[in-house]
Amino acid sequence: MRASDWLGFGALAALIVSAAVLASGRPGWALASFLLGSVAALLTRHWSTKHPGPMPYALRWTLRVPRGNHSPEHLLRALDPRAGERILEIGPGVGIHALPVATALAAGGTLDVFDIQQEMLDDVMRRARSAGITNIAPRQGSADTLPYSDGSFDGAYLVGVLGEIPNGPAALRELHRVLKPRGRLVIGEIFFDPEFVRLGAVVQLASAAGFALEQKLGNSLSYLARFRR
């Protein structure tokens, strides 16, 4: 695992200990544990932003934790996938969003899933086969150099992924290139991810790549933002 992952688990453990110690009636020790956890959390975020990288496959289980308005239902509302369309997902993880989106695209549509880790893609395809879903096309590579032709997709999305891409601006320019005219892009971020990207920063980066903000679901700490090419 990455150094930031160990720091993050350390921060979580310290905060849990803080709550337990406070419940036992020792506020001094609880405050010390809380401060230790807070420092570890800040170091985790700093390290993650300075050294971005994909979530290790060993931590894929964390993707199953409920994430409020990052649920598949909320993504479907923001993305509005339609039967027959071709959609691209960057960083599908274990397919939490991929399977529902692919189902919505059925009857002629295709979901392309793109990830730098082949293990993640293999996991998605295993789950798709188990669910009887056959319209998902996996491909491995780096998001800043997408292996797709110009204007290939009706829409694209990445949830909790932008901050993990070392060259986020290049990835957004590539997404702009592979989307059709007026194609839509949904970007989701949530604060407790170490690689969290603020909405203002996302809007600025997307605008520089040629996108315009069209809609936002959620709040500044947990949002899905939809852009148009």
Summary of the structure (lengths in Angstrom):
residues: 229
radius of gyration: 18.7
end to end distance: 35.9
largest distance: 62.4
contacts: 753
relative contact order: 0.13
helix: 48%
strand: 22%
